[in-house]
């Protein structure tokens, strides 16, 4: 009976989604087709996850979800959200650094920072500021679909002149209405006591579904939610990050180290043309060898020439756990679809990423990570032939431990002239709108010992503990025996002293009796 409950729940959800779409079409689209942006309507009709997010945020009440959808789509058209870009926002807003994405909380959620002291209330720029916030939210929603955000209001050194209640209400509405299921938590850091009344009003705007997500924290308490590595020094952290523009600071991905050591970055390649020529020659010959290989391409095996080396490589790949899920992309299928699982065991310190080319052309790819000092990736940059697949081994380096905050970015682009293009030059020239991006986050799991090993370990531990108990008991007996001997020796010594004293007293008594007897005799 229990097995049918999840299926029943899925069927009910599908019915709710279909009902929501049908009523949206009949009740909200019937009056005018120009009411909303056609791109938003199309996405609502095709994206089940989006409709589910509205339903979940409104406790699966279709009427409430429809009201939220209506408000959200009207706002998106009013502000032209689908057309908001970096070029449509005044440059000075980016340069102030009042709002930006950077770092992760302890649950692995991206941090959305608001530096309150840098905000000045100005009626002339209020629309641009609202678009600026929407720009960051829309940018993140496209890069990390379905992943929540943690909003941090850093109120250090702020005052009443920095508080714009209308702007704060707009930010709250973004998460309450416009971006459902987007808010992980909202942290208010170092709030001055004079603003208590203002934030009581803010709490009334949040509503019951978001009120539990509001957290107030002092400088000492904020590390409960955010690790010191992503906190600035003025909040007790160690993050050396300093906001600058350009470029936008929300992309923390860097080129990882390959398995045999550091690789030359793209920037260094420009200053090392001589080295690049020889390296490009090697890459082109290496890629030509790959073309002649079977459909399944394994770069670990290609890097070793001898049979012993190939056997060793095969063993290494076998020890890496195979992914179970797959993301279907336009250029590449990526397995696993969402996360790399690491553990503390030796076999749990490596993960396998499988890229499968689903196009008719060669596809270049590269892997980047937010923690390049922790991981070794092989290969971190190469290409994949049409219909072929590539195994990428991601391993923890040295004693490094995986963290939920760690992310991996897989970038791929179709190579039209594969024979004449080198990877380094290709990535410099390729247009950003032709690059497919897919992100993976890390999951840290607890290691579980096999049952047989557990029994064996328990037997060993039992025998060892038994021996330790016996030796401890024996030591206690020996100590007690030693103490008894000491006490007996002390008693014997006291006994001898007392015997001596008794003898002395006896002699004195006899002497006294003798003296008394002689004194009583007549002269």
ChimeraX attribute file (.defattr): number of C-alpha atoms within 10 A of each C-alpha:
attribute: neighborCount
match mode: 1-to-1
recipient: residues
	/A:1	4
	/A:2	6
	/A:3	7
	/A:4	8
	/A:5	10
	/A:6	10
	/A:7	11
	/A:8	11
	/A:9	11
	/A:10	11
	/A:11	12
	/A:12	12
	/A:13	17
	/A:14	14
	/A:15	12
	/A:16	18
	/A:17	21
	/A:18	15
	/A:19	13
	/A:20	25
	/A:21	20
	/A:22	13
	/A:23	15
	/A:24	22
	/A:25	15
	/A:26	11
	/A:27	11
	/A:28	17
	/A:29	15
	/A:30	11
	/A:31	10
	/A:32	8
	/A:33	12
	/A:34	9
	/A:35	15
	/A:36	19
	/A:37	18
	/A:38	13
	/A:39	10
	/A:40	17
	/A:41	17
	/A:42	10
	/A:43	12
	/A:44	18
	/A:45	17
	/A:46	12
	/A:47	10
	/A:48	15
	/A:49	13
	/A:50	20
	/A:51	22
	/A:52	20
	/A:53	18
	/A:54	26
	/A:55	25
	/A:56	16
	/A:57	20
	/A:58	20
	/A:59	12
	/A:60	17
	/A:61	14
	/A:62	20
	/A:63	14
	/A:64	15
	/A:65	23
	/A:66	21
	/A:67	15
	/A:68	21
	/A:69	24
	/A:70	18
	/A:71	13
	/A:72	21
	/A:73	20
	/A:74	17
	/A:75	17
	/A:76	17
	/A:77	18
	/A:78	11
	/A:79	15
	/A:80	13
	/A:81	17
	/A:82	13
	/A:83	11
	/A:84	17
	/A:85	15
	/A:86	14
	/A:87	7
	/A:88	12
	/A:89	15
	/A:90	13
	/A:91	12
	/A:92	9
	/A:93	15
	/A:94	19
	/A:95	14
	/A:96	15
	/A:97	18
	/A:98	17
	/A:99	23
	/A:100	20
	/A:101	21
	/A:102	18
	/A:103	24
	/A:104	22
	/A:105	24
	/A:106	16
	/A:107	14
	/A:108	21
	/A:109	20
	/A:110	22
	/A:111	23
	/A:112	22
	/A:113	19
	/A:114	20
	/A:115	19
	/A:116	21
	/A:117	18
	/A:118	15
	/A:119	19
	/A:120	13
	/A:121	15
	/A:122	10
	/A:123	7
	/A:124	8
	/A:125	12
	/A:126	14
	/A:127	12
	/A:128	15
	/A:129	18
	/A:130	15
	/A:131	18
	/A:132	22
	/A:133	18
	/A:134	22
	/A:135	20
	/A:136	18
	/A:137	20
	/A:138	18
	/A:139	16
	/A:140	19
	/A:141	16
	/A:142	9
	/A:143	14
	/A:144	15
	/A:145	14
	/A:146	15
	/A:147	15
	/A:148	20
	/A:149	25
	/A:150	24
	/A:151	23
	/A:152	20
	/A:153	20
	/A:154	19
	/A:155	19
	/A:156	17
	/A:157	13
	/A:158	18
	/A:159	14
	/A:160	11
	/A:161	11
	/A:162	16
	/A:163	18
	/A:164	16
	/A:165	14
	/A:166	11
	/A:167	16
	/A:168	14
	/A:169	15
	/A:170	14
	/A:171	16
	/A:172	20
	/A:173	16
	/A:174	20
	/A:175	19
	/A:176	22
	/A:177	23
	/A:178	22
	/A:179	22
	/A:180	24
	/A:181	23
	/A:182	21
	/A:183	19
	/A:184	20
	/A:185	21
	/A:186	21
	/A:187	21
	/A:188	19
	/A:189	20
	/A:190	20
	/A:191	20
	/A:192	14
	/A:193	7
	/A:194	10
	/A:195	13
	/A:196	11
	/A:197	9
	/A:198	13
	/A:199	15
	/A:200	10
	/A:201	12
	/A:202	17
	/A:203	15
	/A:204	10
	/A:205	16
	/A:206	18
	/A:207	12
	/A:208	10
	/A:209	12
	/A:210	19
	/A:211	15
	/A:212	12
	/A:213	14
	/A:214	15
	/A:215	14
	/A:216	13
	/A:217	15
	/A:218	15
	/A:219	14
	/A:220	11
	/A:221	14
	/A:222	22
	/A:223	19
	/A:224	11
	/A:225	16
	/A:226	21
	/A:227	19
	/A:228	18
	/A:229	17
	/A:230	20
	/A:231	21
	/A:232	14
	/A:233	13
	/A:234	9
	/A:235	19
	/A:236	16
	/A:237	17
	/A:238	14
	/A:239	15
	/A:240	11
	/A:241	14
	/A:242	8
	/A:243	17
	/A:244	12
	/A:245	13
	/A:246	9
	/A:247	9
	/A:248	15
	/A:249	16
	/A:250	16
	/A:251	13
	/A:252	16
	/A:253	17
	/A:254	16
	/A:255	23
	/A:256	27
	/A:257	24
	/A:258	20
	/A:259	18
	/A:260	9
	/A:261	9
	/A:262	13
	/A:263	14
	/A:264	13
	/A:265	13
	/A:266	13
	/A:267	10
	/A:268	11
	/A:269	15
	/A:270	13
	/A:271	10
	/A:272	11
	/A:273	11
	/A:274	10
	/A:275	12
	/A:276	17
	/A:277	13
	/A:278	11
	/A:279	12
	/A:280	16
	/A:281	12
	/A:282	12
	/A:283	16
	/A:284	18
	/A:285	11
	/A:286	14
	/A:287	17
	/A:288	12
	/A:289	11
	/A:290	20
	/A:291	14
	/A:292	8
	/A:293	12
	/A:294	10
	/A:295	14
	/A:296	14
	/A:297	18
	/A:298	20
	/A:299	17
	/A:300	20
	/A:301	17
	/A:302	15
	/A:303	12
	/A:304	14
	/A:305	9
	/A:306	10
	/A:307	10
	/A:308	10
	/A:309	15
	/A:310	16
	/A:311	13
	/A:312	15
	/A:313	19
	/A:314	14
	/A:315	11
	/A:316	14
	/A:317	20
	/A:318	12
	/A:319	16
	/A:320	18
	/A:321	17
	/A:322	14
	/A:323	17
	/A:324	8
	/A:325	12
	/A:326	15
	/A:327	14
	/A:328	13
	/A:329	15
	/A:330	12
	/A:331	23
	/A:332	27
	/A:333	18
	/A:334	24
	/A:335	22
	/A:336	20
	/A:337	19
	/A:338	16
	/A:339	20
	/A:340	24
	/A:341	20
	/A:342	25
	/A:343	17
	/A:344	14
	/A:345	13
	/A:346	10
	/A:347	14
	/A:348	19
	/A:349	22
	/A:350	24
	/A:351	23
	/A:352	23
	/A:353	24
	/A:354	19
	/A:355	23
	/A:356	24
	/A:357	25
	/A:358	20
	/A:359	15
	/A:360	12
	/A:361	18
	/A:362	22
	/A:363	22
	/A:364	23
	/A:365	23
	/A:366	19
	/A:367	24
	/A:368	21
	/A:369	23
	/A:370	20
	/A:371	19
	/A:372	19
	/A:373	15
	/A:374	19
	/A:375	24
	/A:376	22
	/A:377	27
	/A:378	21
	/A:379	21
	/A:380	20
	/A:381	21
	/A:382	20
	/A:383	22
	/A:384	25
	/A:385	24
	/A:386	17
	/A:387	15
	/A:388	19
	/A:389	22
	/A:390	22
	/A:391	19
	/A:392	21
	/A:393	22
	/A:394	23
	/A:395	22
	/A:396	19
	/A:397	18
	/A:398	9
	/A:399	8
	/A:400	12
	/A:401	14
	/A:402	23
	/A:403	17
	/A:404	19
	/A:405	20
	/A:406	21
	/A:407	20
	/A:408	23
	/A:409	20
	/A:410	22
	/A:411	17
	/A:412	27
	/A:413	25
	/A:414	23
	/A:415	20
	/A:416	12
	/A:417	11
	/A:418	18
	/A:419	11
	/A:420	9
	/A:421	14
	/A:422	18
	/A:423	19
	/A:424	17
	/A:425	13
	/A:426	17
	/A:427	18
	/A:428	10
	/A:429	9
	/A:430	13
	/A:431	10
	/A:432	10
	/A:433	7
	/A:434	10
	/A:435	17
	/A:436	16
	/A:437	18
	/A:438	20
	/A:439	19
	/A:440	20
	/A:441	19
	/A:442	18
	/A:443	18
	/A:444	16
	/A:445	13
	/A:446	10
	/A:447	12
	/A:448	10
	/A:449	11
	/A:450	8
	/A:451	9
	/A:452	9
	/A:453	10
	/A:454	12
	/A:455	12
	/A:456	11
	/A:457	13
	/A:458	12
	/A:459	12
	/A:460	12
	/A:461	12
	/A:462	12
	/A:463	12
	/A:464	11
	/A:465	12
	/A:466	12
	/A:467	12
	/A:468	12
	/A:469	12
	/A:470	11
	/A:471	12
	/A:472	12
	/A:473	12
	/A:474	12
	/A:475	12
	/A:476	12
	/A:477	12
	/A:478	12
	/A:479	12
	/A:480	12
	/A:481	12
	/A:482	12
	/A:483	12
	/A:484	12
	/A:485	12
	/A:486	12
	/A:487	12
	/A:488	12
	/A:489	12
	/A:490	12
	/A:491	12
	/A:492	12
	/A:493	12
	/A:494	12
	/A:495	12
	/A:496	12
	/A:497	12
	/A:498	12
	/A:499	12
	/A:500	12
	/A:501	12
	/A:502	12
	/A:503	12
	/A:504	11
	/A:505	12
	/A:506	12
	/A:507	12
	/A:508	12
	/A:509	12
	/A:510	11
	/A:511	12
	/A:512	11
	/A:513	12
	/A:514	11
	/A:515	11
	/A:516	11
	/A:517	10
	/A:518	9
	/A:519	10
	/A:520	8
	/A:521	7
	/A:522	5
	/A:523	4
